Each structure stands twice: as C-alpha cells, then as structure tokens.
Amino acid sequence: MQGSKFLKVTGILMIIFGALALVLAIIAIAGISLLAAMGASSGLLTVSCILALVGAVAELVAGIIGVKNWNKLEKAGTCITWGIIVIVLCVISNILTVVGGGDFSVLNLVTGLVIPVLYLIGGLQNKKALG
C-alpha cells in the first residue's frame, strides 16, 4: 500500500518537525514575555507566536495520528482532516508574516507545505485504497 508507507514516513517527519517547532514556539513566547515586561508593544508578535504554538501542536498531533494509523485504511479521513488543518495553519502563518510587515517568501511557503501536503497525499491514497 503506497499511501500507507507515505503516511508513515511523512508522519514521522511531522513528529520531528512538530516537536522542534513546539520548542521554538515556547522560546519565542518566553522572548515576547520578556519584551512585554520591558514595555515593548507585542500584540501581533503574541498572536503570531500563539499561532506558531498551535501549528506546532497540530503538526505533532497529525504526525502521531499518521504514524499510529498508517496501516488502518478506515482512519484515512482522520489523517486527511489533520493534514488539512496543518496546511491551513501554515498558510495563515505566512499571511500573518506579510501583514506584520515581513516579506512574502515563496520558498518559505513551499518548504512549510511540502511535508503536510505529502502527508495529505498519503491520507488520500489510503482513502482511495479503502474504496
């Protein structure tokens, strides 16, 4: 089953990158807390960091679900849903970067979407195999 192996590999990658993103989001939130304590305005930064934290948790959860259910075709819908959630959060994060005054980077968007899109493809292949 091609989709199953795809889902397992991308799920493992999402666990690794999700855990790394979680640590970085926590560090960023601590940094913003320090800035706020010194009197700096941190509204949009706080929203961005909370979104990063939510995205990291979603990626971690999606990865765990994918690895846990990689060979269970009946769980393909759950994997597809989590893949879409991670993709949407990635796109929202890139939009916030632009709104916050950052430059739009196609490379940033593409690299952020590669693994979640491959994960979604694996889930879709499992759903297709289910019939």
N, CA, C and O atoms as a Tinker XYZ file with bonds, in Angstrom:
   524  protein
     1  N      0.835000   -1.177000    0.000000    73     2
     2  CA     0.000000    0.000000    0.000000    64     1     3
     3  C      0.881000    1.242000    0.000000    63     2     4     5
     4  O      1.477000    1.591000    1.019000    81     3
     5  N      0.958000    1.893000   -1.127000    73     3     6
     6  CA     1.795000    3.078000   -1.319000    64     5     7
     7  C      1.445000    4.192000   -0.343000    63     6     8     9
     8  O      2.336000    4.777000    0.272000    81     7
     9  N      0.154000    4.494000   -0.194000    73     7    10
    10  CA    -0.282000    5.577000    0.679000    64     9    11
    11  C      0.097000    5.343000    2.121000    63    10    12    13
    12  O      0.451000    6.279000    2.837000    81    11
    13  N      0.026000    4.097000    2.551000    73    11    14
    14  CA     0.357000    3.771000    3.934000    64    13    15
    15  C      1.797000    4.105000    4.255000    63    14    16    17
    16  O      2.074000    4.730000    5.279000    81    15
    17  N      2.718000    3.699000    3.398000    73    15    18
    18  CA     4.134000    3.986000    3.626000    64    17    19
    19  C      4.388000    5.492000    3.570000    63    18    20    21
    20  O      5.167000    6.030000    4.357000    81    19
    21  N      3.736000    6.149000    2.650000    73    19    22
    22  CA     3.842000    7.601000    2.502000    64    21    23
    23  C      3.401000    8.283000    3.789000    63    22    24    25
    24  O      4.060000    9.198000    4.283000    81    23
    25  N      2.274000    7.821000    4.320000    73    23    26
    26  CA     1.706000    8.393000    5.537000    64    25    27
    27  C      2.620000    8.143000    6.733000    63    26    28    29
    28  O      2.785000    9.018000    7.583000    81    27
    29  N      3.202000    6.977000    6.801000    73    27    30
    30  CA     4.088000    6.646000    7.915000    64    29    31
    31  C      5.347000    7.515000    7.897000    63    30    32    33
    32  O      5.731000    8.072000    8.926000    81    31
    33  N      5.980000    7.630000    6.752000    73    31    34
    34  CA     7.212000    8.418000    6.633000    64    33    35
    35  C      6.941000    9.897000    6.894000    63    34    36    37
    36  O      7.664000   10.536000    7.658000    81    35
    37  N      5.907000   10.439000    6.267000    73    35    38
    38  CA     5.608000   11.859000    6.483000    64    37    39
    39  C      5.125000   12.105000    7.910000    63    38    40    41
    40  O      5.367000   13.176000    8.468000    81    39
    41  N      4.448000   11.129000    8.501000    73    39    42
    42  CA     4.031000   11.245000    9.900000    64    41    43
    43  C      5.235000   11.340000   10.824000    63    42    44    45
    44  O      5.238000   12.149000   11.752000    81    43
    45  N      6.249000   10.531000   10.585000    73    43    46
    46  CA     7.477000   10.580000   11.391000    64    45    47
    47  C      8.154000   11.943000   11.231000    63    46    48    49
    48  O      8.594000   12.544000   12.212000    81    47
    49  N      8.232000   12.422000    9.995000    73    47    50
    50  CA     8.832000   13.738000    9.757000    64    49    51
    51  C      8.033000   14.847000   10.445000    63    50    52    53
    52  O      8.612000   15.794000   10.978000    81    51
    53  N      6.712000   14.728000   10.431000    73    51    54
    54  CA     5.886000   15.741000   11.083000    64    53    55
    55  C      6.062000   15.710000   12.604000    63    54    56    57
    56  O      6.004000   16.755000   13.252000    81    55
    57  N      6.274000   14.533000   13.171000    73    55    58
    58  CA     6.538000   14.446000   14.612000    64    57    59
    59  C      7.846000   15.161000   14.934000    63    58    60    61
    60  O      7.914000   15.942000   15.883000    81    59
    61  N      8.868000   14.896000   14.154000    73    59    62
    62  CA    10.180000   15.516000   14.393000    64    61    63
    63  C     10.090000   17.035000   14.266000    63    62    64    65
    64  O     10.498000   17.762000   15.173000    81    63
    65  N      9.553000   17.517000   13.132000    73    63    66
    66  CA     9.484000   18.955000   12.910000    64    65    67
    67  C      8.469000   19.630000   13.831000    63    66    68    69
    68  O      8.665000   20.779000   14.226000    81    67
    69  N      7.392000   18.933000   14.175000    73    67    70
    70  CA     6.408000   19.481000   15.101000    64    69    71
    71  C      6.991000   19.670000   16.493000    63    70    72    73
    72  O      6.736000   20.681000   17.147000    81    71
    73  N      7.781000   18.689000   16.948000    73    71    74
    74  CA     8.427000   18.805000   18.261000    64    73    75
    75  C      9.429000   19.955000   18.264000    63    74    76    77
    76  O      9.501000   20.723000   19.223000    81    75
    77  N     10.196000   20.066000   17.191000    73    75    78
    78  CA    11.162000   21.157000   17.079000    64    77    79
    79  C     10.445000   22.517000   17.056000    63    78    80    81
    80  O     10.875000   23.455000   17.728000    81    79
    81  N      9.370000   22.619000   16.295000    73    79    82
    82  CA     8.598000   23.860000   16.215000    64    81    83
    83  C      7.960000   24.196000   17.556000    63    82    84    85
    84  O      7.829000   25.369000   17.905000    81    83
    85  N      7.563000   23.177000   18.307000    73    83    86
    86  CA     6.969000   23.396000   19.623000    64    85    87
    87  C      7.977000   24.029000   20.575000    63    86    88    89
    88  O      7.655000   24.977000   21.291000    81    87
    89  N      9.189000   23.504000   20.577000    73    87    90
    90  CA    10.249000   24.059000   21.422000    64    89    91
    91  C     10.543000   25.504000   21.018000    63    90    92    93
    92  O     10.666000   26.378000   21.876000    81    91
    93  N     10.653000   25.754000   19.719000    73    91    94
    94  CA    10.941000   27.104000   19.240000    64    93    95
    95  C      9.801000   28.082000   19.551000    63    94    96    97
    96  O     10.054000   29.243000   19.872000    81    95
    97  N      8.562000   27.624000   19.460000    73    95    98
    98  CA     7.421000   28.487000   19.780000    64    97    99
    99  C      7.416000   28.848000   21.262000    63    98   100   101
   100  O      7.103000   29.981000   21.627000    81    99
   101  N      7.758000   27.894000   22.106000    73    99   102
   102  CA     7.818000   28.171000   23.544000    64   101   103
   103  C      8.924000   29.184000   23.842000    63   102   104   105
   104  O      8.737000   30.088000   24.657000    81   103
   105  N     10.060000   29.034000   23.192000    73   103   106
   106  CA    11.151000   30.003000   23.365000    64   105   107
   107  C     10.712000   31.389000   22.880000    63   106   108   109
   108  O     11.006000   32.397000   23.522000    81   107
   109  N     10.013000   31.433000   21.752000    73   107   110
   110  CA     9.536000   32.719000   21.217000    64   109   111
   111  C      8.543000   33.373000   22.173000    63   110   112   113
   112  O      8.595000   34.585000   22.384000    81   111
   113  N      7.656000   32.597000   22.744000    73   111   114
   114  CA     6.687000   33.153000   23.698000    64   113   115
   115  C      7.412000   33.692000   24.930000    63   114   116   117
   116  O      7.041000   34.739000   25.461000    81   115
   117  N      8.437000   32.985000   25.379000    73   115   118
   118  CA     9.228000   33.479000   26.511000    64   117   119
   119  C      9.915000   34.793000   26.146000    63   118   120   121
   120  O      9.981000   35.706000   26.969000    81   119
   121  N     10.419000   34.894000   24.936000    73   119   122
   122  CA    11.060000   36.126000   24.478000    64   121   123
   123  C     10.089000   37.288000   24.405000    63   122   124   125
   124  O     10.428000   38.414000   24.771000    81   123
   125  N      8.880000   37.015000   23.933000    73   123   126
   126  CA     7.868000   38.068000   23.861000    64   125   127
   127  C      7.456000   38.509000   25.259000    63   126   128   129
   128  O      7.209000   39.691000   25.497000    81   127
   129  N      7.385000   37.560000   26.175000    73   127   130
   130  CA     7.066000   37.903000   27.562000    64   129   131
   131  C      8.120000   38.849000   28.131000    63   130   132   133
   132  O      7.801000   39.783000   28.866000    81   131
   133  N      9.366000   38.594000   27.785000    73   131   134
   134  CA    10.461000   39.460000   28.232000    64   133   135
   135  C     10.333000   40.850000   27.615000    63   134   136   137
   136  O     10.520000   41.855000   28.301000    81   135
   137  N     10.016000   40.909000   26.327000    73   135   138
   138  CA     9.812000   42.200000   25.656000    64   137   139
   139  C      8.648000   42.970000   26.289000    63   138   140   141
   140  O      8.735000   44.178000   26.510000    81   139
   141  N      7.577000   42.260000   26.572000    73   139   142
   142  CA     6.411000   42.906000   27.179000    64   141   143
   143  C      6.751000   43.431000   28.569000    63   142   144   145
   144  O      6.276000   44.498000   28.957000    81   143
   145  N      7.561000   42.698000   29.318000    73   143   146
   146  CA     7.965000   43.133000   30.655000    64   145   147
   147  C      8.809000   44.405000   30.590000    63   146   148   149
   148  O      8.828000   45.194000   31.534000    81   147
   149  N      9.505000   44.597000   29.474000    73   147   150
   150  CA    10.327000   45.800000   29.311000    64   149   151
   151  C      9.530000   46.951000   28.696000    63   150   152   153
   152  O     10.076000   48.028000   28.457000    81   151
   153  N      8.236000   46.723000   28.440000    73   151   154
   154  CA     7.382000   47.791000   27.960000    64   153   155
   155  C      7.187000   47.849000   26.463000    63   154   156   157
   156  O      6.534000   48.769000   25.970000    81   155
   157  N      7.722000   46.911000   25.733000    73   155   158
   158  CA     7.570000   46.916000   24.273000    64   157   159
   159  C      6.173000   46.446000   23.882000    63   158   160   161
   160  O      5.576000   45.614000   24.566000    81   159
   161  N      5.661000   46.980000   22.789000    73   159   162
   162  CA     4.378000   46.542000   22.258000    64   161   163
   163  C      4.561000   45.184000   21.604000    63   162   164   165
   164  O      5.465000   44.999000   20.789000    81   163
   165  N      3.714000   44.245000   21.954000    73   163   166
   166  CA     3.937000   42.889000   21.458000    64   165   167
   167  C      2.660000   42.205000   20.999000    63   166   168   169
   168  O      2.589000   40.976000   20.999000    81   167
   169  N      1.647000   42.976000   20.607000    73   167   170
   170  CA     0.354000   42.404000   20.228000    64   169   171
   171  C      0.408000   41.417000   19.080000    63   170   172   173
   172  O      0.016000   40.260000   19.238000    81   171
   173  N      0.889000   41.857000   17.920000    73   171   174
   174  CA     0.932000   40.984000   16.748000    64   173   175
   175  C      1.952000   39.859000   16.933000    63   174   176   177
   176  O      1.753000   38.743000   16.453000    81   175
   177  N      3.034000   40.163000   17.627000    73   175   178
   178  CA     4.028000   39.121000   17.917000    64   177   179
   179  C      3.416000   38.014000   18.767000    63   178   180   181
   180  O      3.666000   36.831000   18.534000    81   179
   181  N      2.625000   38.400000   19.738000    73   179   182
   182  CA     1.980000   37.415000   20.605000    64   181   183
   183  C      1.029000   36.535000   19.802000    63   182   184   185
   184  O      1.024000   35.314000   19.956000    81   183
   185  N      0.233000   37.153000   18.955000    73   183   186
   186  CA    -0.695000   36.389000   18.115000    64   185   187
   187  C      0.079000   35.427000   17.214000    63   186   188   189
   188  O     -0.309000   34.269000   17.056000    81   187
   189  N      1.163000   35.905000   16.631000    73   187   190
   190  CA     1.973000   35.065000   15.745000    64   189   191
   191  C      2.572000   33.884000   16.499000    63   190   192   193
   192  O      2.590000   32.762000   15.994000    81   191
   193  N      3.055000   34.138000   17.696000    73   191   194
   194  CA     3.662000   33.057000   18.480000    64   193   195
   195  C      2.625000   32.043000   18.953000    63   194   196   197
   196  O      2.895000   30.843000   19.006000    81   195
   197  N      1.437000   32.537000   19.294000    73   195   198
   198  CA     0.370000   31.603000   19.674000    64   197   199
   199  C     -0.028000   30.751000   18.475000    63   198   200   201
   200  O     -0.265000   29.551000   18.614000    81   199
   201  N     -0.100000   31.366000   17.307000    73   199   202
   202  CA    -0.397000   30.614000   16.088000    64   201   203
   203  C      0.709000   29.594000   15.806000    63   202   204   205
   204  O      0.426000   28.468000   15.397000    81   203
   205  N      1.954000   29.985000   16.023000    73   203   206
   206  CA     3.074000   29.050000   15.837000    64   205   207
   207  C      2.961000   27.883000   16.806000    63   206   208   209
   208  O      3.226000   26.738000   16.441000    81   207
   209  N      2.570000   28.174000   18.032000    73   207   210
   210  CA     2.397000   27.126000   19.037000    64   209   211
   211  C      1.268000   26.177000   18.647000    63   210   212   213
   212  O      1.417000   24.958000   18.738000    81   211
   213  N      0.146000   26.734000   18.214000    73   211   214
   214  CA    -0.993000   25.923000   17.782000    64   213   215
   215  C     -0.606000   25.083000   16.559000    63   214   216   217
   216  O     -0.949000   23.904000   16.473000    81   215
   217  N      0.113000   25.703000   15.616000    73   215   218
   218  CA     0.566000   24.973000   14.427000    64   217   219
   219  C      1.516000   23.840000   14.768000    63   218   220   221
   220  O      1.439000   22.760000   14.182000    81   219
   221  N      2.415000   24.086000   15.721000    73   219   222
   222  CA     3.362000   23.043000   16.128000    64   221   223
   223  C      2.632000   21.882000   16.786000    63   222   224   225
   224  O      2.932000   20.720000   16.517000    81   223
   225  N      1.677000   22.197000   17.644000    73   223   226
   226  CA     0.898000   21.131000   18.300000    64   225   227
   227  C      0.091000   20.362000   17.262000    63   226   228   229
   228  O      0.029000   19.133000   17.312000    81   227
   229  N     -0.529000   21.077000   16.316000    73   227   230
   230  CA    -1.311000   20.411000   15.266000    64   229   231
   231  C     -0.423000   19.501000   14.422000    63   230   232   233
   232  O     -0.820000   18.388000   14.076000    81   231
   233  N      0.782000   19.976000   14.088000    73   231   234
   234  CA     1.696000   19.154000   13.296000    64   233   235
   235  C      2.135000   17.923000   14.076000    63   234   236   237
   236  O      2.234000   16.831000   13.515000    81   235
   237  N      2.397000   18.094000   15.356000    73   235   238
   238  CA     2.787000   16.973000   16.209000    64   237   239
   239  C      1.650000   15.954000   16.316000    63   238   240   241
   240  O      1.872000   14.750000   16.191000    81   239
   241  N      0.439000   16.446000   16.545000    73   239   242
   242  CA    -0.725000   15.556000   16.653000    64   241   243
   243  C     -0.969000   14.831000   15.328000    63   242   244   245
   244  O     -1.219000   13.625000   15.317000    81   243
   245  N     -0.899000   15.559000   14.216000    73   243   246
   246  CA    -1.106000   14.943000   12.900000    64   245   247
   247  C     -0.067000   13.856000   12.654000    63   246   248   249
   248  O     -0.392000   12.778000   12.156000    81   247
   249  N      1.181000   14.144000   13.004000    73   247   250
   250  CA     2.239000   13.153000   12.826000    64   249   251
   251  C      1.985000   11.901000   13.644000    63   250   252   253
   252  O      2.143000   10.785000   13.148000    81   251
   253  N      1.592000   12.085000   14.901000    73   251   254
   254  CA     1.312000   10.933000   15.768000    64   253   255
   255  C      0.145000   10.126000   15.229000    63   254   256   257
   256  O      0.199000    8.897000   15.202000    81   255
   257  N     -0.908000   10.807000   14.800000    73   255   258
   258  CA    -2.067000   10.110000   14.232000    64   257   259
   259  C     -1.673000    9.358000   12.963000    63   258   260   261
   260  O     -2.107000    8.226000   12.748000    81   259
   261  N     -0.848000    9.990000   12.121000    73   259   262
   262  CA    -0.405000    9.329000   10.893000    64   261   263
   263  C      0.425000    8.090000   11.152000    63   262   264   265
   264  O      0.242000    7.067000   10.491000    81   263
   265  N      1.345000    8.172000   12.118000    73   263   266
   266  CA     2.194000    7.019000   12.437000    64   265   267
   267  C      1.366000    5.920000   13.104000    63   266   268   269
   268  O      1.561000    4.736000   12.831000    81   267
   269  N      0.446000    6.318000   13.977000    73   267   270
   270  CA    -0.389000    5.349000   14.683000    64   269   271
   271  C     -1.343000    4.624000   13.735000    63   270   272   273
   272  O     -1.643000    3.446000   13.924000    81   271
   273  N     -1.816000    5.341000   12.714000    73   271   274
   274  CA    -2.854000    4.790000   11.836000    64   273   275
   275  C     -2.405000    4.594000   10.394000    63   274   276   277
   276  O     -3.246000    4.527000    9.497000    81   275
   277  N     -1.111000    4.501000   10.150000    73   275   278
   278  CA    -0.609000    4.434000    8.777000    64   277   279
   279  C     -1.129000    3.219000    8.015000    63   278   280   281
   280  O     -1.260000    3.270000    6.792000    81   279
   281  N     -1.423000    2.136000    8.713000    73   279   282
   282  CA    -1.886000    0.923000    8.028000    64   281   283
   283  C     -3.366000    0.636000    8.282000    63   282   284   285
   284  O     -3.853000   -0.454000    7.981000    81   283
   285  N     -4.075000    1.614000    8.835000    73   283   286
   286  CA    -5.509000    1.456000    9.088000    64   285   287
   287  C     -6.266000    2.329000    8.086000    63   286   288   289
   288  O     -6.459000    3.526000    8.298000    81   287
   289  N     -6.681000    1.706000    7.007000    73   287   290
   290  CA    -7.313000    2.459000    5.926000    64   289   291
   291  C     -8.570000    3.181000    6.379000    63   290   292   293
   292  O     -8.906000    4.235000    5.839000    81   291
   293  N     -9.266000    2.631000    7.362000    73   291   294
   294  CA   -10.502000    3.259000    7.825000    64   293   295
   295  C    -10.249000    4.571000    8.577000    63   294   296   297
   296  O    -11.186000    5.334000    8.811000    81   295
   297  N     -9.012000    4.839000    8.952000    73   295   298
   298  CA    -8.646000    6.081000    9.643000    64   297   299
   299  C     -8.122000    7.146000    8.665000    63   298   300   301
   300  O     -7.614000    8.182000    9.096000    81   299
   301  N     -8.241000    6.902000    7.385000    73   299   302
   302  CA    -7.729000    7.837000    6.369000    64   301   303
   303  C     -8.392000    9.208000    6.483000    63   302   304   305
   304  O     -7.730000   10.229000    6.295000    81   303
   305  N     -9.680000    9.243000    6.785000    73   303   306
   306  CA   -10.393000   10.514000    6.904000    64   305   307
   307  C     -9.833000   11.386000    8.018000    63   306   308   309
   308  O     -9.722000   12.602000    7.868000    81   307
   309  N     -9.481000   10.757000    9.137000    73   307   310
   310  CA    -8.886000   11.494000   10.255000    64   309   311
   311  C     -7.548000   12.087000    9.841000    63   310   312   313
   312  O     -7.254000   13.243000   10.147000    81   311
   313  N     -6.746000   11.304000    9.152000    73   311   314
   314  CA    -5.437000   11.782000    8.693000    64   313   315
   315  C     -5.593000   12.927000    7.695000    63   314   316   317
   316  O     -4.841000   13.901000    7.738000    81   315
   317  N     -6.556000   12.809000    6.810000    73   315   318
   318  CA    -6.815000   13.869000    5.825000    64   317   319
   319  C     -7.214000   15.164000    6.545000    63   318   320   321
   320  O     -6.722000   16.241000    6.208000    81   319
   321  N     -8.097000   15.055000    7.524000    73   319   322
   322  CA    -8.537000   16.228000    8.284000    64   321   323
   323  C     -7.361000   16.919000    8.958000    63   322   324   325
   324  O     -7.230000   18.141000    8.879000    81   323
   325  N     -6.503000   16.145000    9.621000    73   323   326
   326  CA    -5.345000   16.738000   10.303000    64   325   327
   327  C     -4.350000   17.323000    9.306000    63   326   328   329
   328  O     -3.721000   18.343000    9.586000    81   327
   329  N     -4.205000   16.694000    8.162000    73   327   330
   330  CA    -3.329000   17.247000    7.130000    64   329   331
   331  C     -3.824000   18.605000    6.651000    63   330   332   333
   332  O     -3.031000   19.527000    6.454000    81   331
   333  N     -5.124000   18.725000    6.466000    73   331   334
   334  CA    -5.714000   19.993000    6.029000    64   333   335
   335  C     -5.539000   21.060000    7.114000    63   334   336   337
   336  O     -5.239000   22.213000    6.804000    81   335
   337  N     -5.725000   20.686000    8.373000    73   335   338
   338  CA    -5.550000   21.638000    9.479000    64   337   339
   339  C     -4.131000   22.197000    9.477000    63   338   340   341
   340  O     -3.939000   23.405000    9.612000    81   339
   341  N     -3.142000   21.328000    9.325000    73   339   342
   342  CA    -1.741000   21.781000    9.330000    64   341   343
   343  C     -1.467000   22.683000    8.128000    63   342   344   345
   344  O     -0.776000   23.693000    8.262000    81   343
   345  N     -1.993000   22.334000    6.971000    73   343   346
   346  CA    -1.801000   23.158000    5.772000    64   345   347
   347  C     -2.428000   24.541000    5.955000    63   346   348   349
   348  O     -1.806000   25.548000    5.619000    81   347
   349  N     -3.639000   24.599000    6.477000    73   347   350
   350  CA    -4.320000   25.874000    6.694000    64   349   351
   351  C     -3.531000   26.738000    7.681000    63   350   352   353
   352  O     -3.366000   27.938000    7.459000    81   351
   353  N     -3.046000   26.137000    8.762000    73   351   354
   354  CA    -2.267000   26.902000    9.740000    64   353   355
   355  C     -0.972000   27.430000    9.140000    63   354   356   357
   356  O     -0.536000   28.529000    9.480000    81   355
   357  N     -0.356000   26.665000    8.258000    73   355   358
   358  CA     0.859000   27.116000    7.580000    64   357   359
   359  C      0.574000   28.328000    6.697000    63   358   360   361
   360  O      1.340000   29.292000    6.689000    81   359
   361  N     -0.522000   28.274000    5.959000    73   359   362
   362  CA    -0.888000   29.390000    5.082000    64   361   363
   363  C     -1.231000   30.638000    5.910000    63   362   364   365
   364  O     -0.819000   31.745000    5.563000    81   363
   365  N     -1.983000   30.457000    7.002000    73   363   366
   366  CA    -2.330000   31.590000    7.870000    64   365   367
   367  C     -1.069000   32.209000    8.454000    63   366   368   369
   368  O     -0.958000   33.432000    8.543000    81   367
   369  N     -0.132000   31.382000    8.847000    73   367   370
   370  CA     1.133000   31.878000    9.395000    64   369   371
   371  C      1.873000   32.743000    8.378000    63   370   372   373
   372  O      2.412000   33.793000    8.728000    81   371
   373  N      1.898000   32.309000    7.134000    73   371   374
   374  CA     2.556000   33.094000    6.091000    64   373   375
   375  C      1.818000   34.400000    5.822000    63   374   376   377
   376  O      2.450000   35.420000    5.548000    81   375
   377  N      0.496000   34.381000    5.897000    73   375   378
   378  CA    -0.285000   35.598000    5.716000    64   377   379
   379  C      0.015000   36.583000    6.846000    63   378   380   381
   380  O      0.183000   37.777000    6.601000    81   379
   381  N      0.083000   36.084000    8.081000    73   379   382
   382  CA     0.406000   36.958000    9.216000    64   381   383
   383  C      1.795000   37.561000    9.092000    63   382   384   385
   384  O      2.023000   38.694000    9.517000    81   383
   385  N      2.718000   36.817000    8.515000    73   383   386
   386  CA     4.059000   37.347000    8.309000    64   385   387
   387  C      4.003000   38.577000    7.409000    63   386   388   389
   388  O      4.653000   39.586000    7.682000    81   387
   389  N      3.228000   38.486000    6.343000    73   387   390
   390  CA     3.103000   39.608000    5.410000    64   389   391
   391  C      2.362000   40.771000    6.073000    63   390   392   393
   392  O      2.778000   41.922000    5.942000    81   391
   393  N      1.272000   40.482000    6.780000    73   391   394
   394  CA     0.500000   41.520000    7.450000    64   393   395
   395  C      1.359000   42.229000    8.504000    63   394   396   397
   396  O      1.229000   43.436000    8.709000    81   395
   397  N      2.220000   41.481000    9.157000    73   395   398
   398  CA     3.084000   42.045000   10.189000    64   397   399
   399  C      4.245000   42.850000    9.649000    63   398   400   401
   400  O      5.047000   43.369000   10.425000    81   399
   401  N      4.354000   42.966000    8.339000    73   399   402
   402  CA     5.409000   43.781000    7.752000    64   401   403
   403  C      6.555000   42.976000    7.171000    63   402   404   405
   404  O      7.505000   43.549000    6.636000    81   403
   405  N      6.482000   41.668000    7.266000    73   403   406
   406  CA     7.540000   40.827000    6.699000    64   405   407
   407  C      7.374000   40.663000    5.206000    63   406   408   409
   408  O      6.330000   40.997000    4.645000    81   407
   409  N      8.387000   40.157000    4.577000    73   407   410
   410  CA     8.341000   39.911000    3.139000    64   409   411
   411  C      7.714000   38.557000    2.868000    63   410   412   413
   412  O      7.931000   37.598000    3.609000    81   411
   413  N      6.930000   38.487000    1.791000    73   411   414
   414  CA     6.374000   37.209000    1.369000    64   413   415
   415  C      7.480000   36.393000    0.724000    63   414   416   417
   416  O      8.181000   36.872000   -0.167000    81   415
   417  N      7.627000   35.176000    1.175000    73   415   418
   418  CA     8.652000   34.303000    0.633000    64   417   419
   419  C      8.006000   33.031000    0.100000    63   418   420   421
   420  O      7.459000   32.233000    0.861000    81   419
   421  N      8.076000   32.854000   -1.207000    73   419   422
   422  CA     7.548000   31.641000   -1.822000    64   421   423
   423  C      8.286000   30.425000   -1.280000    63   422   424   425
   424  O      7.681000   29.383000   -1.026000    81   423
   425  N      9.603000   30.565000   -1.106000    73   423   426
   426  CA    10.408000   29.461000   -0.583000    64   425   427
   427  C      9.940000   29.062000    0.814000    63   426   428   429
   428  O      9.847000   27.874000    1.122000    81   427
   429  N      9.651000   30.033000    1.645000    73   427   430
   430  CA     9.159000   29.766000    2.994000    64   429   431
   431  C      7.832000   29.021000    2.948000    63   430   432   433
   432  O      7.634000   28.045000    3.671000    81   431
   433  N      6.935000   29.482000    2.103000    73   431   434
   434  CA     5.623000   28.859000    1.973000    64   433   435
   435  C      5.752000   27.430000    1.465000    63   434   436   437
   436  O      5.141000   26.514000    2.017000    81   435
   437  N      6.540000   27.238000    0.426000    73   435   438
   438  CA     6.693000   25.905000   -0.173000    64   437   439
   439  C      7.334000   24.928000    0.809000    63   438   440   441
   440  O      6.863000   23.801000    0.962000    81   439
   441  N      8.403000   25.356000    1.471000    73   439   442
   442  CA     9.066000   24.440000    2.414000    64   441   443
   443  C      8.165000   24.117000    3.598000    63   442   444   445
   444  O      8.234000   23.018000    4.148000    81   443
   445  N      7.322000   25.066000    3.993000    73   443   446
   446  CA     6.394000   24.796000    5.084000    64   445   447
   447  C      5.261000   23.871000    4.697000    63   446   448   449
   448  O      4.653000   23.230000    5.554000    81   447
   449  N      4.977000   23.799000    3.406000    73   447   450
   450  CA     3.849000   22.993000    2.932000    64   449   451
   451  C      4.246000   21.611000    2.406000    63   450   452   453
   452  O      3.381000   20.747000    2.257000    81   451
   453  N      5.515000   21.384000    2.124000    73   451   454
   454  CA     5.925000   20.131000    1.470000    64   453   455
   455  C      5.490000   18.906000    2.268000    63   454   456   457
   456  O      4.777000   18.050000    1.745000    81   455
   457  N      5.902000   18.814000    3.505000    73   455   458
   458  CA     5.602000   17.609000    4.292000    64   457   459
   459  C      4.101000   17.476000    4.570000    63   458   460   461
   460  O      3.559000   16.383000    4.405000    81   459
   461  N      3.400000   18.554000    4.988000    73   459   462
   462  CA     1.956000   18.393000    5.185000    64   461   463
   463  C      1.196000   17.994000    3.913000    63   462   464   465
   464  O      0.246000   17.214000    3.978000    81   463
   465  N      1.609000   18.525000    2.768000    73   463   466
   466  CA     0.940000   18.143000    1.516000    64   465   467
   467  C      1.218000   16.673000    1.186000    63   466   468   469
   468  O      0.317000   15.952000    0.758000    81   467
   469  N      2.452000   16.233000    1.382000    73   467   470
   470  CA     2.766000   14.814000    1.157000    64   469   471
   471  C      1.990000   13.923000    2.132000    63   470   472   473
   472  O      1.535000   12.841000    1.763000    81   471
   473  N      1.845000   14.383000    3.374000    73   471   474
   474  CA     1.056000   13.669000    4.380000    64   473   475
   475  C     -0.394000   13.547000    3.900000    63   474   476   477
   476  O     -1.002000   12.480000    3.977000    81   475
   477  N     -0.933000   14.666000    3.404000    73   475   478
   478  CA    -2.300000   14.680000    2.888000    64   477   479
   479  C     -2.445000   13.718000    1.703000    63   478   480   481
   480  O     -3.442000   13.004000    1.601000    81   479
   481  N     -1.468000   13.701000    0.825000    73   479   482
   482  CA    -1.497000   12.779000   -0.320000    64   481   483
   483  C     -1.521000   11.330000    0.166000    63   482   484   485
   484  O     -2.258000   10.504000   -0.371000    81   483
   485  N     -0.715000   11.027000    1.181000    73   483   486
   486  CA    -0.722000    9.675000    1.757000    64   485   487
   487  C     -2.095000    9.314000    2.310000    63   486   488   489
   488  O     -2.579000    8.200000    2.106000    81   487
   489  N     -2.725000   10.266000    3.015000    73   487   490
   490  CA    -4.068000   10.025000    3.539000    64   489   491
   491  C     -5.087000    9.825000    2.431000    63   490   492   493
   492  O     -5.960000    8.964000    2.534000    81   491
   493  N     -4.981000   10.620000    1.367000    73   491   494
   494  CA    -5.885000   10.490000    0.225000    64   493   495
   495  C     -5.690000    9.150000   -0.492000    63   494   496   497
   496  O     -6.654000    8.536000   -0.950000    81   495
   497  N     -4.435000    8.706000   -0.583000    73   495   498
   498  CA    -4.188000    7.391000   -1.212000    64   497   499
   499  C     -4.768000    6.268000   -0.366000    63   498   500   501
   500  O     -5.295000    5.293000   -0.900000    81   499
   501  N     -4.669000    6.403000    0.963000    73   499   502
   502  CA    -5.275000    5.393000    1.836000    64   501   503
   503  C     -6.797000    5.390000    1.673000    63   502   504   505
   504  O     -7.419000    4.328000    1.635000    81   503
   505  N     -7.388000    6.573000    1.578000    73   503   506
   506  CA    -8.844000    6.655000    1.403000    64   505   507
   507  C     -9.250000    6.032000    0.078000    63   506   508   509
   508  O    -10.263000    5.338000   -0.009000    81   507
   509  N     -8.453000    6.284000   -0.951000    73   507   510
   510  CA    -8.726000    5.709000   -2.287000    64   509   511
   511  C     -8.614000    4.188000   -2.234000    63   510   512   513
   512  O     -9.415000    3.488000   -2.853000    81   511
   513  N     -7.624000    3.670000   -1.500000    73   511   514
   514  CA    -7.442000    2.219000   -1.385000    64   513   515
   515  C     -8.598000    1.581000   -0.612000    63   514   516   517
   516  O     -8.938000    0.419000   -0.833000    81   515
   517  N     -9.191000    2.350000    0.288000    73   515   518
   518  CA   -10.317000    1.845000    1.086000    64   517   519
   519  C    -11.526000    1.594000    0.191000    63   518   520   521
   520  O    -12.318000    0.681000    0.426000    81   519
   521  N    -11.644000    2.418000   -0.826000    73   519   522
   522  CA   -12.722000    2.232000   -1.788000    64   521   523
   523  C    -13.855000    3.061000   -1.487000    63   522   524
   524  O    -14.855000    3.025000   -2.205000    81   523
